Amino acid sequence: MDCCIVSALWYFVALYFLIHFLCFFFADADFTLLWACLVGHRPGNKLKGLVVWVTGASSGIGEELAYQLARCGSRLILSARREDELKRVKRQCLERSNLQDDDILVLPLDLLERMSHEEKTKTAVQYFGHIDILINNGGRSQRSLCLETSIDVYEALMELNFLGTVSITKQVLPHMTQRGTGSIVTVSSTVGLIGAPLATGYSASKHAIQGFFNSLRIELTDYPKIVISTVCPGPVQSQIVHNAFTEELNKPVTSAGNQEHKMSTGRCVHLMLVGIANGVKEMWIAQQPFLLLHYVWQYAPTFAWFITGMLGRKRVQHFKAGLDADCAYFTKPKTS
Ligand SMILES: NC(=O)c1ccc[n+]([C@@H]2O[C@H](COP(=O)([O-])OP(=O)(O)OC[C@H]3O[C@@H](n4cnc5c(N)ncnc54)[C@H](OP(=O)(O)O)[C@@H]3O)[C@@H](O)[C@H]2O)c1
């Protein structure tokens, strides 16, 4: 009899782990975020009526954030450099939601022009009276080998992705500490946690972001209603590769590559909004095998270096052969 109970227990445990393994196989976000998707607050309920400032709203993830936030009923401040693109996004937001024209402020902004950030923040606060959520999303990536990359590119990456983000955050933060409430959400990246070839400067700028916001979160423990979140997406469909820095400052990327294997922008943004609605502090959003890599890097770093060494080598080989490095794991290089 005892033997039967023990066997049944073993089967139960095995089944439990099998279910988890299968869930993980199909997962596209970390377990905290997926749990929030199942049982947490719905973005539509939590974000309705809130004032959300999105940087990098003229394209890709930021543009999709604008659409989904508009459908949630959030009031929006849309920022990026290209005003005409922001106006297009605003028109689309109005068409896709019940928002009125004055619920969306188009506020052109260059993250590199730090002197302008105080004035821009004043304009945003004056327009709606306050800011509930700042989403630091604007940024650029990199596709170049360290040995071939000018130091100016490294400077530009840090100026934009790190200092530009810190500068806007420093302008908005006093406003939130005065009110005692607010959220600052920053789009980092998988490469903010994990090293990646062809992106030494980009990865460094996103690691800097992670360090800054992880430290800021601890500094703000006296403000329990201010939430600091970082989002670490894997590959997502957008203009990121097309707009990436290369070896020299003004040299464009030759091939923007294939987007098919990447996560859809809609899914990435939906998961982000669930995370924001539930105050998740760090969100890992990536399809497999990239999600698995997050876990291995975190919990088994020595094994992770071995795997990333193998995968990274293939990526560099693809790049040197003039092929799309982003597809290195999904296609075979053609041999002549
Ligand atoms: N797509 C991915 O695979 C992926 C993965 C991980 C993390 N991310 C991060 O997600 C964020 C959004 O990128 P995306 O994928 O949506 O790329 P994207 O389509 O190229 O969008 C980038 C946005 O940043 C804005 N931007 C660039 N330089 C700027 C500047 N100097 N001042 C103000 N805004 C600036 C661009 O607008 P303007 O050109 O009009 O200024 C654009 O709206 C970035 O921080 C990126 O690092 C993306």
The ligand as an SDF file (V2000), in Angstrom:
LIG
                    3D

 48 52  0  0  0  0  0  0  0  0999 V2000
   13.3270   45.8370  -31.3290 N   0  0  0  0  0  0  0  0  0  0  0  0
   14.1040   45.0850  -30.5710 C   0  0  0  0  0  0  0  0  0  0  0  0
   14.4790   43.9690  -30.9530 O   0  0  0  0  0  0  0  0  0  0  0  0
   14.5110   45.5880  -29.2050 C   0  0  0  0  0  0  0  0  0  0  0  0
   14.9930   44.6450  -28.2930 C   0  0  0  0  0  0  0  0  0  0  0  0
   15.3760   45.0930  -27.0490 C   0  0  0  0  0  0  0  0  0  0  0  0
   15.2700   46.4170  -26.6930 C   0  0  0  0  0  0  0  0  0  0  0  0
   14.8070   47.3180  -27.6050 N   0  0  0  0  0  0  0  0  0  0  0  0
   14.7260   48.7360  -27.1990 C   0  0  0  0  0  0  0  0  0  0  0  0
   13.4370   49.2120  -27.4740 O   0  0  0  0  0  0  0  0  0  0  0  0
   13.4770   50.6280  -27.6290 C   0  0  0  0  0  0  0  0  0  0  0  0
   12.6630   51.0160  -28.8620 C   0  0  0  0  0  0  0  0  0  0  0  0
   13.3130   50.5300  -30.0040 O   0  0  0  0  0  0  0  0  0  0  0  0
   12.5290   49.9450  -31.2850 P   0  0  0  0  0  0  0  0  0  0  0  0
   12.8530   48.5190  -31.3700 O   0  0  0  0  0  0  0  0  0  0  0  0
   11.1230   50.3660  -31.2620 O   0  0  0  0  0  0  0  0  0  0  0  0
   13.3540   50.6770  -32.4430 O   0  0  0  0  0  0  0  0  0  0  0  0
   12.9170   51.8150  -33.4940 P   0  0  0  0  0  0  0  0  0  0  0  0
   11.7600   51.3390  -34.2980 O   0  0  0  0  0  0  0  0  0  0  0  0
   14.1610   52.1750  -34.2090 O   0  0  0  0  0  0  0  0  0  0  0  0
   12.4470   53.0320  -32.5780 O   0  0  0  0  0  0  0  0  0  0  0  0
   13.3770   53.8250  -31.8910 C   0  0  0  0  0  0  0  0  0  0  0  0
   12.6950   55.0920  -31.4020 C   0  0  0  0  0  0  0  0  0  0  0  0
   13.6590   55.8680  -30.6970 O   0  0  0  0  0  0  0  0  0  0  0  0
   13.5800   57.2190  -31.1680 C   0  0  0  0  0  0  0  0  0  0  0  0
   14.8740   57.9050  -31.0750 N   0  0  0  0  0  0  0  0  0  0  0  0
   16.0500   57.5640  -31.6640 C   0  0  0  0  0  0  0  0  0  0  0  0
   16.9830   58.4930  -31.4060 N   0  0  0  0  0  0  0  0  0  0  0  0
   16.3770   59.4450  -30.6500 C   0  0  0  0  0  0  0  0  0  0  0  0
   16.8030   60.6830  -30.0840 C   0  0  0  0  0  0  0  0  0  0  0  0
   18.0510   61.1460  -30.2540 N   0  0  0  0  0  0  0  0  0  0  0  0
   15.9270   61.4110  -29.3660 N   0  0  0  0  0  0  0  0  0  0  0  0
   14.6600   60.9810  -29.2070 C   0  0  0  0  0  0  0  0  0  0  0  0
   14.1860   59.8370  -29.7100 N   0  0  0  0  0  0  0  0  0  0  0  0
   15.0350   59.0690  -30.4220 C   0  0  0  0  0  0  0  0  0  0  0  0
   13.1380   57.0890  -32.6280 C   0  0  0  0  0  0  0  0  0  0  0  0
   12.4360   58.2660  -33.0510 O   0  0  0  0  0  0  0  0  0  0  0  0
   13.0520   59.4580  -33.9500 P   0  0  0  0  0  0  0  0  0  0  0  0
   13.9570   58.8310  -34.9630 O   0  0  0  0  0  0  0  0  0  0  0  0
   11.8310   60.1010  -34.5440 O   0  0  0  0  0  0  0  0  0  0  0  0
   13.7460   60.3460  -32.9760 O   0  0  0  0  0  0  0  0  0  0  0  0
   12.1500   55.9260  -32.5420 C   0  0  0  0  0  0  0  0  0  0  0  0
   10.8820   56.4070  -32.1920 O   0  0  0  0  0  0  0  0  0  0  0  0
   14.9500   50.9860  -27.6850 C   0  0  0  0  0  0  0  0  0  0  0  0
   15.3650   51.5120  -26.4530 O   0  0  0  0  0  0  0  0  0  0  0  0
   15.6450   49.6680  -27.9500 C   0  0  0  0  0  0  0  0  0  0  0  0
   16.9540   49.6560  -27.4470 O   0  0  0  0  0  0  0  0  0  0  0  0
   14.4160   46.9310  -28.8530 C   0  0  0  0  0  0  0  0  0  0  0  0
  1  2  1  0
  2  3  2  0
  2  4  1  0
  4  5  1  0
  4 48  2  0
  5  6  2  0
  6  7  1  0
  7  8  2  0
  8  9  1  0
  8 48  1  0
  9 10  1  0
  9 46  1  0
 10 11  1  0
 11 12  1  0
 11 44  1  0
 12 13  1  0
 13 14  1  0
 14 15  2  0
 14 16  1  0
 14 17  1  0
 17 18  1  0
 18 19  2  0
 18 20  1  0
 18 21  1  0
 21 22  1  0
 22 23  1  0
 23 24  1  0
 23 42  1  0
 24 25  1  0
 25 26  1  0
 25 36  1  0
 26 27  1  0
 26 35  1  0
 27 28  2  0
 28 29  1  0
 29 30  1  0
 29 35  2  0
 30 31  1  0
 30 32  2  0
 32 33  1  0
 33 34  2  0
 34 35  1  0
 36 37  1  0
 36 42  1  0
 37 38  1  0
 38 39  2  0
 38 40  1  0
 38 41  1  0
 42 43  1  0
 44 45  1  0
 44 46  1  0
 46 47  1  0
M  CHG  2   8   1  16  -1
M  END
$$$$
